[in-house]
């Protein structure tokens, strides 16, 4: 028996950047999900044409409400409409939750390293937000690569005062005034401090464009991380 489709109604849209939004849907009968999972979204046009796309869940479930992160692609058929134009109160269909590999569970106690490229921060934000709701003592570190300061998602969650959450944002095209790091891709030097605090069995989650994920994963392996501890989610 396959995973069921659920009727979902758009309840709230929260702009994250000029081209990205968080979408909160009301999904009656939602079974719950783990941080890191995703859903398929199906839209049906008046003429019957259907389009299905996958989007990461951006937060733990809140009863029958779930949150997705959507980056509008310039050549996208679905993402610009979802991110900016789908009316509040409109209905779509969701199938999920999907994926059981790229997930974090509250019973995990090891220090965790999260590495995000662009909108790849969405499922990692779900892990951070889930951790903040539990009594786990697991320390989280996030290295977040964004193009410019205007491209950073979830500032309100990433700037919370939490001794067990260490967030570092690096920029690839334009850094904020006073930054001591020149804009550029993630390097070994960016990962050194975070990797040094991991235990041998600490999970590492890397999410972003395919090239970013492959580059970061190779850097971590070269630094001595066990490949079996590195979990990846890629797009593009």
C-alpha positions as a printed Julia matrix, in Angstrom:
236×3 Matrix{Float64}:
  0.0    0.0     0.0
  1.44   3.35   -1.06
  1.74   6.53    0.97
 -1.55   8.42    0.88
 -2.21  11.82   -0.64
 -3.65  14.38    1.8
 -5.79  17.42    1.1
 -3.93  20.54    2.25
 -5.03  24.18    2.55
 -2.61  27.1     2.54
 -2.96  28.85    5.9
  0.03  31.22    5.94
  2.89  32.45    3.77
  6.06  33.77    5.44
  8.59  35.48    3.14
 12.14  34.32    3.82
 14.02  36.15    1.05
 12.98  38.07   -2.05
 12.59  34.76   -3.9
 11.71  32.26   -1.16
  8.85  31.64    1.25
  7.77  29.31    4.01
  4.29  27.94    3.39
  2.16  26.72    6.28
 -0.54  24.24    5.33
 -3.4   22.78    7.31
 -3.47  19.05    6.59
 -6.34  17.18    8.33
 -5.2   13.71    9.4
 -1.5   14.48    9.05
  0.36  11.5    10.61
  3.38  13.5    11.82
  6.94  13.45   10.52
 10.61  13.44   11.44
 12.85  16.5    10.91
 14.62  16.09    7.59
 11.73  14.45    5.76
  9.98  15.9     2.71
  6.66  15.74    0.85
  5.43  15.68   -2.72
  3.12  18.56   -3.64
  0.59  18.02   -6.43
 -1.17  20.9    -8.19
 -4.07  20.34  -10.58
 -5.01  22.98  -13.17
 -8.57  23.67  -14.31
 -7.89  21.71  -17.51
 -6.76  18.66  -15.51
 -3.02  19.12  -16.03
 -1.08  18.04  -12.95
  2.4   18.88  -11.72
  4.2   17.21   -8.8
  7.26  18.58   -7.01
  9.11  17.63   -3.82
  9.72  20.1    -0.97
 11.41  19.74    2.41
  9.51  20.12    5.65
 10.86  23.16    7.48
  9.58  22.51   11.0
  8.23  19.8    13.28
  4.54  19.05   12.88
  2.18  21.25   14.9
 -0.95  19.15   15.06
 -2.34  19.19   11.53
 -0.17  22.15   10.45
  3.06  21.65    8.52
  5.56  24.09    7.05
  7.39  23.81    3.73
 10.27  25.86    2.36
  9.97  26.88   -1.32
 12.65  28.63   -3.37
 11.23  30.19   -6.55
 13.36  29.1    -9.51
 13.62  31.57  -12.39
 12.75  28.84  -14.91
 10.44  26.93  -12.61
  6.96  25.83  -13.6
  5.68  25.33  -10.05
  7.96  26.97   -7.49
  7.31  30.66   -8.39
  3.56  30.06   -8.14
  3.84  28.3    -4.79
  6.32  30.76   -3.32
  4.47  33.93   -4.33
  1.05  33.42   -5.93
 -0.84  30.47   -4.46
 -3.76  32.23   -2.69
 -4.3   31.83    1.03
 -7.06  29.28    1.5
 -6.19  27.48   -1.73
 -6.1   23.69   -1.73
 -3.33  21.4    -2.96
 -2.49  17.74   -2.38
  0.46  16.5    -0.33
  1.96  13.02   -0.17
  4.19  12.12    2.73
  6.08  12.18    4.87
  8.82  10.77    2.62
 12.4    9.76    3.34
 13.79   7.98    6.39
 17.53   8.32    5.8
 18.14  12.07    6.02
 16.48  12.51    9.41
 17.43  13.47   12.96
 15.75  11.79   15.92
 15.51  13.36   19.4
 16.97  10.24   21.03
 20.28  10.9    19.26
 22.73  12.34   21.79
 25.94  12.84   19.82
 27.08  16.3    18.68
 25.67  17.05   15.22
 27.16  18.95   12.31
 24.78  20.5     9.75
 26.13  21.98    6.51
 23.71  23.86    4.24
 24.05  25.42    0.83
 21.34  27.96   -0.09
 17.83  26.56    0.28
 19.4   23.34    1.54
 19.02  24.92    4.97
 15.29  24.03    4.99
 15.45  20.44    6.34
 18.34  21.4     8.62
 16.22  24.19   10.1
 13.58  21.56   10.84
 16.21  19.62   12.81
 17.26  22.74   14.74
 13.67  23.65   15.53
 12.84  20.09   16.6
 15.88  20.02   18.87
 14.77  23.25   20.57
 11.46  21.58   21.49
 13.08  18.57   23.19
 15.18  18.04   26.28
 18.07  16.58   24.32
 21.56  17.69   25.26
 22.85  17.1    21.76
 25.0   20.03   20.61
 24.26  21.33   17.1
 26.62  23.16   14.78
 25.43  24.72   11.54
 27.68  25.96    8.75
 25.4   27.8     6.31
 26.64  28.94    2.91
 24.55  31.74    1.35
 25.18  34.02   -1.6
 24.6   37.3     0.24
 23.15  38.44    3.59
 19.81  38.98    1.82
 19.69  35.27    0.91
 19.69  33.96    4.5
 16.6   32.0     5.57
 15.22  31.62    9.12
 17.13  34.43   10.81
 14.79  34.36   13.81
 15.64  30.73   14.5
 19.34  30.9    13.67
 19.98  33.85   15.97
 18.29  32.45   19.07
 20.47  32.44   22.19
 21.34  28.78   22.75
 24.62  27.61   24.23
 24.19  24.26   22.47
 23.61  25.76   19.01
 26.55  27.23   17.11
 25.67  28.91   13.81
 28.2   30.23   11.32
 27.13  31.8     8.04
 29.59  32.14    5.18
 28.93  34.02    1.96
 29.86  33.13   -1.6
 29.24  36.44   -3.42
 28.88  39.33   -0.97
 29.77  39.39    2.72
 28.35  41.9     5.21
 30.45  44.92    6.24
 33.12  44.0     8.76
 33.31  40.35    7.73
 36.81  38.9     8.07
 36.14  36.13    5.56
 36.24  36.94    1.88
 33.28  35.7    -0.17
 33.83  32.27   -1.66
 32.92  28.62   -1.54
 33.16  26.53    1.61
 36.73  25.42    2.26
 38.42  23.07    4.69
 39.29  26.03    6.89
 35.57  26.79    7.25
 34.93  23.26    8.52
 37.96  22.76   10.76
 36.52  24.08   14.01
 33.18  22.32   13.65
 34.66  18.98   12.58
 37.1   19.01   15.5
 34.18  18.93   17.96
 32.56  15.82   16.52
 32.69  12.36   18.02
 33.6    9.36   15.83
 29.93   8.43   15.5
 28.55  11.98   15.24
 26.06  12.37   12.39
 26.78  14.93    9.7
 23.97  16.24    7.48
 24.85  18.03    4.23
 22.13  19.54    2.04
 22.25  21.78   -1.01
 22.96  21.76   -4.75
 24.68  18.62   -6.04
 28.07  20.28   -6.59
 28.03  21.81   -3.1
 27.12  18.51   -1.45
 29.83  16.59   -3.27
 32.47  19.21   -2.5
 31.64  19.42    1.21
 31.38  15.65    1.58
 34.8   15.19   -0.01
 36.3   17.84    2.27
 34.89  16.14    5.37
 36.18  12.72    4.29
 39.62  14.2     3.6
 39.51  15.65    7.13
 38.96  12.2     8.6
 35.17  12.02    8.96
 33.79   8.51    8.63
 31.85   8.39    5.32
 29.24   6.23    7.05
 28.3    9.15    9.32
 27.74  11.62    6.45
 24.14  11.84    5.23
 23.41  13.91    2.17
 20.4   15.43    0.46
 20.94  17.13   -2.87
 18.98  18.96   -5.55
 19.65  20.44   -8.95
